Amino acid sequence: PLKMVEAGVCIIVFSCSAIRSSSSYRFLANVGGDGQYITASGASVYYYAQKIIPKGYTATSCTVYGLDSDANSQLRCYQTDIVGTAASAVVAATTISSGAWTMNFTSNIVGDGQKACTIYFDPGDTADRIYGGKIEITKTT
């Protein structure tokens, strides 16, 4: 769902339940805090959240909220689509610690109803948490 934050600027919110394992069906994310966050079921497993960018909007950044007390996790953002085009990085990998991490895209994602923003979480260990996040989009047409 889109949420208007100011004139022409919206966000697409994703909760921790939107984050899935990309490595194996055997390593689903562990849900903790009565649904408040996810933790990795294995440190060598990547997790992702993916949202389609609506036609007429451009994604310019994403913010992810979490906890990593030893700062050994990474976040990555990619432009992907539903027709199978190879993923392309829209921002360099970011090492995370605790709090909120905003990644301003070096290559914006122009929504056409087929392009998506894919956010990868590479946990350093099974204690790292992700609470959720948002993708900032602006009206372009």
Wavefront OBJ file of the C-alpha trace (Angstrom):
o trace
v 0.000 0.000 0.000
v 1.100 3.547 -0.745
v 1.227 6.103 2.039
v 1.423 9.822 1.163
v 4.054 11.582 3.301
v 4.067 14.959 1.544
v 2.917 16.403 -1.764
v 4.141 14.110 -4.529
v 6.124 11.846 -2.187
v 4.846 8.464 -1.021
v 6.310 5.428 0.662
v 5.747 1.724 0.155
v 5.934 0.064 3.560
v 6.989 -3.542 4.092
v 6.751 -5.424 7.358
v 9.073 -8.096 8.655
v 6.578 -10.720 7.405
v 7.322 -9.615 3.825
v 10.938 -10.792 4.152
v 11.629 -14.230 2.677
v 14.586 -16.596 2.395
v 16.308 -16.579 -0.983
v 18.571 -19.545 -0.321
v 16.355 -22.476 0.593
v 12.872 -23.383 1.708
v 14.551 -25.017 4.735
v 15.844 -21.712 6.140
v 12.771 -19.583 6.696
v 13.227 -16.469 8.762
v 12.507 -16.851 12.466
v 9.825 -14.473 13.714
v 10.421 -12.999 17.166
v 8.992 -10.430 19.532
v 5.413 -11.564 18.857
v 5.802 -10.665 15.186
v 7.906 -7.547 15.727
v 11.016 -8.715 13.822
v 12.687 -11.532 11.920
v 16.041 -13.143 12.610
v 18.030 -15.421 10.341
v 17.706 -19.163 10.794
v 21.235 -19.481 9.391
v 24.043 -16.959 8.959
v 24.804 -18.149 5.423
v 21.239 -17.517 4.208
v 20.139 -14.347 2.382
v 16.697 -12.822 2.903
v 14.802 -10.394 0.715
v 11.764 -8.146 0.416
v 10.431 -7.136 -2.978
v 7.853 -4.532 -3.984
v 6.596 -3.503 -7.436
v 7.034 0.221 -8.170
v 3.708 1.546 -9.496
v 3.453 3.105 -12.934
v 3.870 6.865 -12.697
v 6.199 6.713 -9.660
v 9.989 6.623 -9.252
v 11.733 4.933 -6.329
v 14.600 7.062 -4.997
v 15.630 5.413 -1.714
v 14.801 2.761 0.828
v 15.084 2.667 4.597
v 15.366 -0.540 6.612
v 15.000 -0.757 10.395
v 16.837 -3.358 12.453
v 19.350 -4.372 15.063
v 22.873 -5.722 14.575
v 25.001 -5.185 17.679
v 28.253 -6.371 16.085
v 27.832 -4.554 12.712
v 28.477 -7.572 10.490
v 25.366 -7.581 8.272
v 24.812 -6.042 4.847
v 21.878 -4.635 2.906
v 21.729 -4.400 -0.885
v 19.078 -2.924 -3.201
v 18.399 -3.982 -6.765
v 16.090 -3.123 -9.620
v 14.368 -6.275 -10.820
v 11.238 -6.948 -12.868
v 8.574 -9.545 -13.534
v 9.830 -10.378 -17.048
v 13.218 -11.818 -16.041
v 15.658 -8.999 -16.799
v 18.925 -9.400 -14.883
v 18.944 -7.584 -11.533
v 20.949 -4.363 -11.406
v 22.255 -2.706 -8.244
v 20.734 0.713 -7.514
v 23.033 1.408 -4.548
v 26.250 -0.068 -3.175
v 26.061 -2.656 -0.381
v 25.691 -1.084 3.071
v 27.119 -2.547 6.281
v 24.588 -2.148 9.041
v 24.697 -1.836 12.808
v 21.585 -0.764 14.719
v 18.788 1.673 13.980
v 17.658 2.829 10.545
v 19.664 2.631 7.334
v 18.625 4.840 4.445
v 20.097 3.975 1.079
v 19.750 6.732 -1.525
v 19.702 5.120 -4.949
v 22.428 6.074 -7.407
v 20.121 4.804 -10.147
v 16.438 5.456 -9.506
v 13.802 2.836 -10.333
v 11.218 4.292 -12.746
v 8.007 2.386 -12.124
v 6.100 0.878 -15.002
v 4.066 -1.673 -13.069
v 6.650 -4.382 -13.878
v 9.825 -3.087 -12.221
v 10.469 -3.871 -8.570
v 12.761 -2.788 -5.788
v 14.388 -5.870 -4.267
v 16.082 -5.437 -0.896
v 18.528 -8.159 0.179
v 19.541 -8.726 3.786
v 22.768 -10.652 4.349
v 22.871 -11.407 8.098
v 26.197 -11.744 9.838
v 24.736 -14.094 12.433
v 21.414 -15.394 13.723
v 21.018 -12.610 16.309
v 20.613 -9.877 13.641
v 17.082 -8.466 13.383
v 15.033 -6.705 10.730
v 11.850 -4.922 11.821
v 10.716 -3.754 8.374
v 11.258 -0.827 6.100
v 9.984 1.518 3.434
v 10.733 2.507 -0.137
v 10.403 6.205 -0.930
v 8.730 6.977 -4.238
v 7.843 10.238 -5.977
v 5.075 10.912 -8.481
v 6.595 11.321 -11.934
v 3.576 11.504 -14.266
l 1 2 3 4 5 6 7 8 9 10 11 12 13 14 15 16 17 18 19 20 21 22 23 24 25 26 27 28 29 30 31 32 33 34 35 36 37 38 39 40 41 42 43 44 45 46 47 48 49 50 51 52 53 54 55 56 57 58 59 60 61 62 63 64 65 66 67 68 69 70 71 72 73 74 75 76 77 78 79 80 81 82 83 84 85 86 87 88 89 90 91 92 93 94 95 96 97 98 99 100 101 102 103 104 105 106 107 108 109 110 111 112 113 114 115 116 117 118 119 120 121 122 123 124 125 126 127 128 129 130 131 132 133 134 135 136 137 138 139 140 141
